[in-house]
Amino acid sequence: MVKAVTATDFENEVLQSGKPVLVDFYADWCGPCKMLAPTVDEVSKEMESQVGFAKINIDQNSGIADFFGVMSIPTLILFKDGVEKIRLVGVQPKDTLINTIMGNINE
């Protein structure tokens, strides 16, 4: 399940999480974001025991997007132990998401 987070709970839900968290930076008006969302949902159901999944609306939480240097959306950032491990920009196929996550959560 992909949990919606805001600037208020970002640190607690993402940076202080006990497991890696993939964050989808998106906007409601973004076509590619809408294309990517079902893939992220699907991957979240398959990997929820290993990884947390969150999404943050950059229009409503621009400070977080600015802080992490999100310049284009959709942007996916995998955080582990409060640190950015990997960043993907644009629509990604399911296999790429899974392989990228798996390659970075066990380091």
N, C-alpha and C positions, 0 to 999 in steps of 0.2 A: 504494500500500500504506500502510495506517495502522500506524504503529509505536507500540507500548506504551512509554511512558516513565515514569520514577519521579522522585522528588525528587532522587535521586542524579545522574541524567543529564539532567535538565530543562534546566539552563543550557546544557550543551554541545549537546544535540539541538535545542533550540528557540531560545533566546536568542542563541546564537552561530552559528546556522545561516547558511549562505551564501545561502539563499533564504527567502522568507516561509514560515511554518509555521502551519497551522490546527490548533489543539489542541482536542480534544473532551474536556471535563471531564464524567465520567460516574460511575455506580455500578452494580454488578451487579444490584442490586435494583430499579433504576429502569426502569419500563415505557416511558416516553417515550424514555429513552436507548436502549433496545433497538429501538424503532421508528426512531430516527434513524441508528443504526449502519450499516445497509445503504446508506443514501443517502450517508453520508460515505465509505464504502468505494467506491461507484460513482464519486463525484466524484474521489476520490484516484487512481483508475485513469486517469481522463480528463485530469487536470491534474498528474500526478506530475513532469513535466519542468519545471513552473513553480513548484510549491508543494510543500512537505513537509507531511505529515499525521501527527499524533500523537494519542494518547489517553492520558489519565491518570485513574486510579481515585482519586476523592476520598476514599474510605474509607481507602485505604492511603497516601495522600499528602495528608493534610488541611492540612498546612502550606502547600503550594503553592496549594491552593484558597483558603485564608484570605488569603494574601499578595496574590492577585489579586482578592479580593473576590467570589469565586464564591458566590452566595447560593442559586441555584436550578440544577437540572440537568435536562436537558442544557444546558450552556453551551459555545458555540464561540467561541474567541478567535483572531483572526488576528494573529500577531506578524510584524513586519518590522523587521530590524535591531535586534532585541532589545526592541522597543517594541510595545505593544498598538495595533493599527490600528483594529480593529472587533470588536464583541462581539454575538453573537446568542444569545438565550435561548429554549429550547423547541425543539420539533420544527420543522424547516424543510424546505420543498420543495427538490428538486434545483436547479431554476432559480434560486431565491433564493440558494442557496449559491454557485453558479457566478457569478452576477452580482455578489454581494457581494465575493467573492474578486477577480474581475477588476477591479472598480472600486477596489480598494484596494492591489493589488500593484504598480501602475505609477505610483503617486504619488511 
